[in-house]
Amino acid sequence: MKSILGADWLTADETLAVMTALDKARKGGSRFVGGCVRNAIMGRAAAKEDIDIATQLEPDAVIEALEAAGIRAIPTGIEHGTITAVTNSTPFEITTLRRDVETDGRRAVVAFTEDWAEDAGRRDFRLNAIYAEADGTLHDPTGGGITDAETGHVIFIGDADTRLREDYLRILRFFRFNAWYGAGIDEEGLAACERQKEGLKQIAVERIWKELHKLLAAPDPSVAVEAMDRSGVLSILMPEAVMVDGLYDLRVTEALLKVRPDPMLRLMSLLPRTAAAVVGVSKRLRMSNAETERISRWAADNLPDPTGFNGRELRRALYWHGPQAVVDRAMLSGQDVRDLVHAILAWRRPAFPVGGDDALAVGLKGPEIGQALRKLEEWWIDQDFQPEREELLGRLEKNL
């Protein structure tokens, strides 16, 4: 029997405490499942907050077992059989084995079961339906999960169309898992995603943006995004996305600069730099104010291409538009911008040394103050920020 006994989280004190408590209530009735098991097989780390447990115990029995062991039990999703155990600030999501009674593409009505295969049958991909006992012994009810995890194949459990109709968000999960783990797109799964893509319109946009954000954070999501485009899924999510080649260009720039993936920048690489595209995608995905501001600044008509700037032009653009917008514009230029980006990151915004009190002191009033200060600041910038306060005050006074 295959085992994941070497996984660090398996023998952590918190893990042992929770599994011991559950085992006292029903010996052998609880197993690890999902991402933590998959990642252990693949030789990848699992975040301590991602240790999920499936159990034959029903929720009330789980709570009783945990509380008897002095472990905090939170009914985070009790209607679906989920209890969160918290010990030493580490959460464990514990879910009773279940089967779907009714699904509508967004949510499911479930019934509890004690059958591991029945529980596995309602999950999305075979590599996510592998169970591990407390000693690391693996169980693979679908018969293909372990092999898929070892080879990096993302294959739906049973009939792909059925799995997708149960929860249309699985369409995006298919592409996300391929971006992170895939060894090549499963064409049958891709065809099912294409057939069921209209179902994504039923899913809350917040959930879609969350999945898309995770997908774009993968080391190299290019193959997955290209498959999304080929299947028509990308056009359902973002009809504005017409620049798939831009992601390949950005990947080259990322490699040259040795920078970490930036999901927002990668999203921008898929879009034309127009106000219409920015407004459309930010509203459709209900981006945060900060995200909307960033993408809007990148798309601003008055932000020129910085790749041909001399030092003075670059400093002026940085002063008015900010480093983030100029970096974003440079990164998406498709050129070698290593020196330019380093110069941008080294820049520090100078403080304009004159203010409203100074304008009042020389006798300016009302709207004159703002007009005079704006004119003076423009001149100061044109002089490459060199004039100091005394020279600026003298110029301000002459404006009377």
C-alpha positions, 0 to 999 in steps of 0.5 A: 500500500502506498503511503505519505508517511513522510509528510510534515503535517501528518505528524504535527502535534496539532494533527495528531491531537485532532485525529486522536480525538476523532479516532476515540469516537470511531476507530479508523473512521476519519481520513485526510483528504483533498489538497494536503494528500494530493500535494504530499504525493506530488512532493509539494508542501501543504499549508497548515490551514489546508489540512482537511479531514473526511469522517464517518462521524456525523457533525454532532459526534464530531463536536462531542469528540473534539470538545471531550479532547479540549479542542475548540469546535466551530460549526462553520458549515454544519448544514453540509456536515462541516465542523472546524477544529481549532487547536494551537491556532491551527484550523482543521476542516472536518466534513462528514462523508456525504452524497449529493441529493440535489444540485443546481450548478451552484449549491448542493443538498447533501445526505450523510453516508458512511461509504468512502466511495460514495463520498469520493464520487461527488468530488471534482477531480480524481487527484482530489479524491485520495484519502489518507489514514492517520499513519499515511496509508493511502486509499484511492476509491476512484482508481486513478487519483494516485496516478493522476497526482503522480503524473500531474493530470487533472481528470474529472471523476466519472462523467465530466458534464455531470460533475460540471452541472453539479457545480459550474465553478468546477470549470474554473477549477479545472483550468486552475488545477491545470495551471498549478499541477497540470502535465497537459490539458485533458481534452475530454475535460476541456470539451466538457468545459466548453459544452457547459461554459454558459453555466458560469453565468450562474456563479457569483462573480466574487467566486469567479474572480477568486478562482481566476486570481488563484489561476493567474498566480500559478508559476506559468498559467499560459497553457491553461489560459490558452485552453480557456481561450480556445474553449470559449470560457475566457470570453464568457468571463471577460469578453474584453480579453483579446490579448492572450499572446500578451501573457506569453510576452509578460512571462518572458519579462518576469523571467528576465526580472526574476519577479514573482507572479502578479495576478493583476498584471497578468490579467492586464496582459490579456486586455487592450489598454482602453477605458472601455476594457478596464471599466467592463472587466472591473465591473464584471469581476467586481474588483476592489477599489484598489484593484480598479484604481490600479488597472485604471491608472495603467490604462490612462490615456495620458500615461505614455510608453516609458520605454523610450524615456530619458531620465527627466521624462521618466521622473516626470511620469513617475511624479504624476502617475506613480511608480506602480502605473509606470512599472505596469506599463513597462512590464507589459511593453513586450521589451527588455525593461530590466534597467528601466524597472530598476530605475523606477523602483529606485525612485523616491517621490520628491515633496513639493516644498511650497503649500497653501500657507505660503500662497496666503502669506504672499497675499493670494486668495481663493481660487488664485491659490490653487491656480498659482500653486499648480502653475508653480508645481508644473514649472518645478517639475519642468526644471526636474525638481531642482529649484529649492524652496526659496526660489519657488517662494520668490517665483510665487510672489512675482505671480501677484 
